[in-house]
Amino acid sequence: VDACRAPADKVACVVRCASMIFSLLNLSRAGDSSRADEGGRAGADDFLPLFILVVLRADVPRLASHCAYIDAYHNPSSLMSRDGYCFCNLRSAVEFISSVDATGLNGMDAAAFE
């Protein structure tokens, strides 16, 4: 995201990342015989926690600023599709990461969180 200049390019980068995560989730679901009875593809409940972890581990510089830039300058009508879904998940991940503390995570004490 940091290497891209145009808002559409930044969103395209997020979409590529999200697509790879969904592909890997679907592959793991297909190979997991214990989930075979659930059928179907991975959904948001499967995707968002993993996406948050990827965003956290990626440690993108100025990620909140990139999101604000996309909000300000990207064509809103083009965010009414998969691009918008992926960008909304990115905003959710950024908000979660910026606001979470040890009390918000089950089974984690403050020392381990820090």
Rosetta constraint file for C-alpha pairs under 8 A:
AtomPair CA 1 CA 9 HARMONIC 7.95 0.50
AtomPair CA 1 CA 10 HARMONIC 5.12 0.50
AtomPair CA 1 CA 13 HARMONIC 6.14 0.50
AtomPair CA 1 CA 14 HARMONIC 7.42 0.50
AtomPair CA 1 CA 60 HARMONIC 7.52 0.50
AtomPair CA 1 CA 66 HARMONIC 7.63 0.50
AtomPair CA 2 CA 10 HARMONIC 7.89 0.50
AtomPair CA 2 CA 60 HARMONIC 7.14 0.50
AtomPair CA 2 CA 61 HARMONIC 6.99 0.50
AtomPair CA 2 CA 62 HARMONIC 7.92 0.50
AtomPair CA 2 CA 66 HARMONIC 7.73 0.50
AtomPair CA 4 CA 9 HARMONIC 5.82 0.50
AtomPair CA 4 CA 10 HARMONIC 5.58 0.50
AtomPair CA 5 CA 9 HARMONIC 6.86 0.50
AtomPair CA 5 CA 10 HARMONIC 7.08 0.50
AtomPair CA 6 CA 10 HARMONIC 6.41 0.50
AtomPair CA 7 CA 11 HARMONIC 6.27 0.50
AtomPair CA 7 CA 69 HARMONIC 7.05 0.50
AtomPair CA 7 CA 70 HARMONIC 5.02 0.50
AtomPair CA 7 CA 73 HARMONIC 6.51 0.50
AtomPair CA 7 CA 74 HARMONIC 5.39 0.50
AtomPair CA 8 CA 12 HARMONIC 6.06 0.50
AtomPair CA 8 CA 70 HARMONIC 7.80 0.50
AtomPair CA 8 CA 74 HARMONIC 6.45 0.50
AtomPair CA 9 CA 13 HARMONIC 6.23 0.50
AtomPair CA 10 CA 14 HARMONIC 6.53 0.50
AtomPair CA 10 CA 66 HARMONIC 7.97 0.50
AtomPair CA 10 CA 70 HARMONIC 7.60 0.50
AtomPair CA 11 CA 15 HARMONIC 6.17 0.50
AtomPair CA 11 CA 70 HARMONIC 7.66 0.50
AtomPair CA 11 CA 83 HARMONIC 6.48 0.50
AtomPair CA 11 CA 86 HARMONIC 7.91 0.50
AtomPair CA 11 CA 87 HARMONIC 6.58 0.50
AtomPair CA 12 CA 16 HARMONIC 6.17 0.50
AtomPair CA 12 CA 83 HARMONIC 7.20 0.50
AtomPair CA 13 CA 17 HARMONIC 6.37 0.50
AtomPair CA 14 CA 18 HARMONIC 6.14 0.50
AtomPair CA 14 CA 86 HARMONIC 6.55 0.50
AtomPair CA 14 CA 87 HARMONIC 6.88 0.50
AtomPair CA 14 CA 90 HARMONIC 7.62 0.50
AtomPair CA 15 CA 19 HARMONIC 5.96 0.50
AtomPair CA 15 CA 82 HARMONIC 7.57 0.50
AtomPair CA 15 CA 83 HARMONIC 6.12 0.50
AtomPair CA 15 CA 86 HARMONIC 5.75 0.50
AtomPair CA 15 CA 87 HARMONIC 7.68 0.50
AtomPair CA 16 CA 20 HARMONIC 6.25 0.50
AtomPair CA 17 CA 21 HARMONIC 6.35 0.50
AtomPair CA 18 CA 22 HARMONIC 6.16 0.50
AtomPair CA 18 CA 51 HARMONIC 7.30 0.50
AtomPair CA 18 CA 86 HARMONIC 6.53 0.50
AtomPair CA 19 CA 23 HARMONIC 6.08 0.50
AtomPair CA 20 CA 24 HARMONIC 6.19 0.50
AtomPair CA 21 CA 25 HARMONIC 6.10 0.50
AtomPair CA 21 CA 47 HARMONIC 7.30 0.50
AtomPair CA 21 CA 50 HARMONIC 7.80 0.50
AtomPair CA 21 CA 51 HARMONIC 7.33 0.50
AtomPair CA 22 CA 26 HARMONIC 6.09 0.50
AtomPair CA 22 CA 42 HARMONIC 6.75 0.50
AtomPair CA 22 CA 47 HARMONIC 6.73 0.50
AtomPair CA 23 CA 27 HARMONIC 6.18 0.50
AtomPair CA 24 CA 28 HARMONIC 6.13 0.50
AtomPair CA 25 CA 29 HARMONIC 6.12 0.50
AtomPair CA 25 CA 42 HARMONIC 6.14 0.50
AtomPair CA 25 CA 46 HARMONIC 7.63 0.50
AtomPair CA 25 CA 47 HARMONIC 7.55 0.50
AtomPair CA 26 CA 30 HARMONIC 6.13 0.50
AtomPair CA 26 CA 41 HARMONIC 5.81 0.50
AtomPair CA 26 CA 42 HARMONIC 5.67 0.50
AtomPair CA 27 CA 31 HARMONIC 6.34 0.50
AtomPair CA 28 CA 32 HARMONIC 6.08 0.50
AtomPair CA 29 CA 33 HARMONIC 7.93 0.50
AtomPair CA 29 CA 35 HARMONIC 6.51 0.50
AtomPair CA 29 CA 36 HARMONIC 7.38 0.50
AtomPair CA 29 CA 41 HARMONIC 7.68 0.50
AtomPair CA 29 CA 42 HARMONIC 7.41 0.50
AtomPair CA 30 CA 36 HARMONIC 7.07 0.50
AtomPair CA 32 CA 36 HARMONIC 6.58 0.50
AtomPair CA 35 CA 39 HARMONIC 7.24 0.50
AtomPair CA 42 CA 46 HARMONIC 5.92 0.50
AtomPair CA 42 CA 47 HARMONIC 6.96 0.50
AtomPair CA 43 CA 47 HARMONIC 6.09 0.50
AtomPair CA 44 CA 48 HARMONIC 5.68 0.50
AtomPair CA 45 CA 49 HARMONIC 7.31 0.50
AtomPair CA 46 CA 50 HARMONIC 7.15 0.50
AtomPair CA 47 CA 51 HARMONIC 6.00 0.50
AtomPair CA 48 CA 52 HARMONIC 6.05 0.50
AtomPair CA 48 CA 89 HARMONIC 6.89 0.50
AtomPair CA 48 CA 93 HARMONIC 7.65 0.50
AtomPair CA 49 CA 53 HARMONIC 6.39 0.50
AtomPair CA 50 CA 54 HARMONIC 6.24 0.50
AtomPair CA 51 CA 55 HARMONIC 6.12 0.50
AtomPair CA 51 CA 89 HARMONIC 7.88 0.50
AtomPair CA 51 CA 90 HARMONIC 7.90 0.50
AtomPair CA 51 CA 93 HARMONIC 7.21 0.50
AtomPair CA 52 CA 56 HARMONIC 6.05 0.50
AtomPair CA 52 CA 90 HARMONIC 7.89 0.50
AtomPair CA 52 CA 93 HARMONIC 4.91 0.50
AtomPair CA 52 CA 94 HARMONIC 7.75 0.50
AtomPair CA 52 CA 96 HARMONIC 7.90 0.50
AtomPair CA 52 CA 97 HARMONIC 7.56 0.50
AtomPair CA 53 CA 57 HARMONIC 6.04 0.50
AtomPair CA 54 CA 58 HARMONIC 5.88 0.50
AtomPair CA 55 CA 59 HARMONIC 6.55 0.50
AtomPair CA 55 CA 60 HARMONIC 7.48 0.50
AtomPair CA 55 CA 90 HARMONIC 7.87 0.50
AtomPair CA 55 CA 93 HARMONIC 7.02 0.50
AtomPair CA 55 CA 94 HARMONIC 7.74 0.50
AtomPair CA 56 CA 97 HARMONIC 7.16 0.50
AtomPair CA 62 CA 66 HARMONIC 6.30 0.50
AtomPair CA 63 CA 67 HARMONIC 6.29 0.50
AtomPair CA 63 CA 94 HARMONIC 7.70 0.50
AtomPair CA 64 CA 68 HARMONIC 6.26 0.50
AtomPair CA 64 CA 94 HARMONIC 6.88 0.50
AtomPair CA 65 CA 69 HARMONIC 6.08 0.50
AtomPair CA 66 CA 70 HARMONIC 6.20 0.50
AtomPair CA 67 CA 71 HARMONIC 6.15 0.50
AtomPair CA 67 CA 91 HARMONIC 6.99 0.50
AtomPair CA 68 CA 72 HARMONIC 6.14 0.50
AtomPair CA 69 CA 73 HARMONIC 6.04 0.50
AtomPair CA 69 CA 74 HARMONIC 7.87 0.50
AtomPair CA 70 CA 74 HARMONIC 5.15 0.50
AtomPair CA 74 CA 78 HARMONIC 7.85 0.50
AtomPair CA 75 CA 79 HARMONIC 7.10 0.50
AtomPair CA 76 CA 80 HARMONIC 7.25 0.50
AtomPair CA 78 CA 83 HARMONIC 7.21 0.50
AtomPair CA 78 CA 84 HARMONIC 7.28 0.50
AtomPair CA 79 CA 83 HARMONIC 5.38 0.50
AtomPair CA 79 CA 84 HARMONIC 3.82 0.50
AtomPair CA 79 CA 85 HARMONIC 7.48 0.50
AtomPair CA 79 CA 87 HARMONIC 7.84 0.50
AtomPair CA 80 CA 84 HARMONIC 5.28 0.50
AtomPair CA 80 CA 85 HARMONIC 7.59 0.50
AtomPair CA 81 CA 85 HARMONIC 6.43 0.50
AtomPair CA 82 CA 86 HARMONIC 6.15 0.50
AtomPair CA 83 CA 87 HARMONIC 6.10 0.50
AtomPair CA 84 CA 88 HARMONIC 5.90 0.50
AtomPair CA 85 CA 89 HARMONIC 6.30 0.50
AtomPair CA 86 CA 90 HARMONIC 6.26 0.50
AtomPair CA 87 CA 91 HARMONIC 6.22 0.50
AtomPair CA 88 CA 92 HARMONIC 6.15 0.50
AtomPair CA 89 CA 93 HARMONIC 6.08 0.50
AtomPair CA 90 CA 94 HARMONIC 6.15 0.50
AtomPair CA 91 CA 95 HARMONIC 6.09 0.50
AtomPair CA 92 CA 96 HARMONIC 6.05 0.50
AtomPair CA 93 CA 97 HARMONIC 6.06 0.50
AtomPair CA 94 CA 98 HARMONIC 6.07 0.50
AtomPair CA 95 CA 99 HARMONIC 6.10 0.50
AtomPair CA 96 CA 100 HARMONIC 5.69 0.50
AtomPair CA 100 CA 104 HARMONIC 6.03 0.50
AtomPair CA 100 CA 105 HARMONIC 7.74 0.50
AtomPair CA 101 CA 105 HARMONIC 7.06 0.50
AtomPair CA 101 CA 110 HARMONIC 7.98 0.50
AtomPair CA 101 CA 113 HARMONIC 7.48 0.50
AtomPair CA 102 CA 108 HARMONIC 6.07 0.50
AtomPair CA 102 CA 109 HARMONIC 6.00 0.50
AtomPair CA 102 CA 110 HARMONIC 5.12 0.50
AtomPair CA 102 CA 113 HARMONIC 5.62 0.50
AtomPair CA 103 CA 108 HARMONIC 7.52 0.50
AtomPair CA 103 CA 109 HARMONIC 7.54 0.50
AtomPair CA 103 CA 110 HARMONIC 7.53 0.50
AtomPair CA 108 CA 112 HARMONIC 6.45 0.50
AtomPair CA 108 CA 113 HARMONIC 6.61 0.50
AtomPair CA 109 CA 113 HARMONIC 6.33 0.50
AtomPair CA 110 CA 114 HARMONIC 6.31 0.50
